[in-house]
Amino acid sequence: MGRLTPGAYAVSRRHPVTLMLHNIRSMWNVGAMFRTADAAGIDRIVITGYTATPPRKEIDKTALGAQETVPWLHFDDPFEAISVLKDEGKKVYGLEIAENSRMYTDLKADDFPLVLLVGNEVDGIGDALLANCDGVLEIPQYGIKHSLNVAVAAGVAVFECVRVFRQPG
């Protein structure tokens, strides 16, 4: 598949997925998620809480230019961001190991457009924020550790969202 120029990418049709980053402490993780968002061709990134925003050399190091190609917004308050996103007609799904979660592979066409919310590397999303989500998606864990790096988890889930959206009806 041919690589788009930055100009062509800027006007290309994107997949109806927004990646929301809440209280991500590592700027390298932020940069990695920008790069994933670009590769997956998703709508945008929404940054909340104390998550760092571009331009930052630590973000740039792992984003490799994606911080310039992926549209992004910042909200201090994640609850405000969720409200705005829901007003746009998006369903918000937390990516977390939690009660009443569903497998990330169980997405359906009517789940779109959607927001995939990822949280802090240690504390996750948090119960109050999860309560404002339309649902919770979970990536199964088969080893001793019960979590993935947040950027890795976001990548796995974002590409599954894109796969489901793109599959013939």
N, C-alpha and C positions, 0 to 999 in steps of 0.2 A: 504494500500500500504506500502511495507516495506521501512524502512529508509536506505539510502545508507551510506556506510562508507565513510570517507573523501577520501580514495584512489580510491574507485569505482566512487565517484562523480567527482573526478578530471579527469577521463577518459571517463565519460558518455557523451552521445550525448546531446547537449543543444538545446534549442529552439532558432531560429534565431532572437533574440531580443537583442539589446544593449540598456542599460539605460544610458543616458548622463545627468550628473548633472552639471549645470552651476551656479556658484555664490550662492551656498547654504550656508547660514550663520550658521545654526544650525548643529553641529556635531551629535547631537542625530537624526536629520532627515537623515543625511548621513548614520549613522549606521542602522537605520530602513530600508532604501532603500537597503543596502547590504543584510539585512535579507530577504527582499522581493525577491530580485534577486536570492538568494540561493533557497528559497522555490519554486519559479517559474521555476527554472532551465534554466535561460537565459544565453546567451553567455558571457556577461561581462558588466562591468560598465566603462564608460569613464567619468573622472572628469576633469572639466575645471574651469578656473578663480580662484577665491579665495576659492573655496570649499576645505575644509580640506581633507587630505588623511590619510589613516591608516599608521602607528599605532598611535592612539590617544585614551586615556582612555574613552573619551566621545563617540567616534564612537564604541569602543569595547563594551561599556555598553549596547547599543541597538542592535548591530550586532550579539552579542552572538556567535562569532566565524565565521560568514559568511564572515567577512573581510579577512579570511584566505582561504576560499573556492571559492569565486567568483573572477575570473580574473578581473583585473582592470588596466587602463592606466590613466596617467595624462598628460594633455596639458595645458600650461598657456593660450594659445589662442584658444578660442572656434571655430573660423573660420578655423583654421588649422585642428582642430579635425574633423569638418564637412567635410572638403576637403578629409582628409584621409579616413574617413568612407564611403564617396560617391565613392572614388576610389576603395574601397573594394566591391562595388556593392550594398551598402545599401541605402535605401531610408530613409530620415530624416524627422521625424514628430515632430513638437513642440506640447506640451500639454499645451494649453492656451485657454482662452476665447478671440476670435478674429474674425474679419470679415473674411468671406470666409473659416471659419473652417468647418469641417465635424464632425459628431458625432463619438465618439470613438468606438461605436458599429458598425460602417459602414466599418470596415476593411475587406479586401478581401485577398485571397491567393496570388495575385500578388503584394501585398504591402510588402511582405517579400523577403529578410531579411530587417529588419527595425531597425531604431534607434528612441527611444522615448526620446525626449529632455525635461527636466524639468528645471525650473529656480528659481530664487530667491523668497523667501517666501513673500516679499513685492512687488517687482518690476516685477516679472515674468521673461519672457525670453527677452523681448525687441524687438523693431521693426527691427533693423538691423539684429539681429540673426534670427528672424522669416523669414525675406526675403531670407535667405539662406537655409531655409527648403524646402522640397518637398511638404509639406502640413502642416496643423494644425488640430489637433484633439481636440475635446472639450467634457468635461463631463458636462452634463446639471446640472444646479443649480436651485432648486425649492424653496429655502427659501429666507431669507433676505440677508444673506451673499452671495457673488458672487465668492467664492473660497473655496477650500478645503485645508487643510494642504498639503504641497507638497509631503510628504511621503505617505499620504493617497491617494492622487490623483495618484501618481506613482503606488501604489499597485493596485488600481482599474484598471488602464489602462494596466499595465503589465499583469495582469491575463486575461484581455480581449484579449490581443495580443496572449497569449498562447492558450486560448480557440479557437480563430479563426484559428490559425495555426494547431491545433490538430484535428479540425473537419474534418470528412471524406469529400473528394473532390467532 
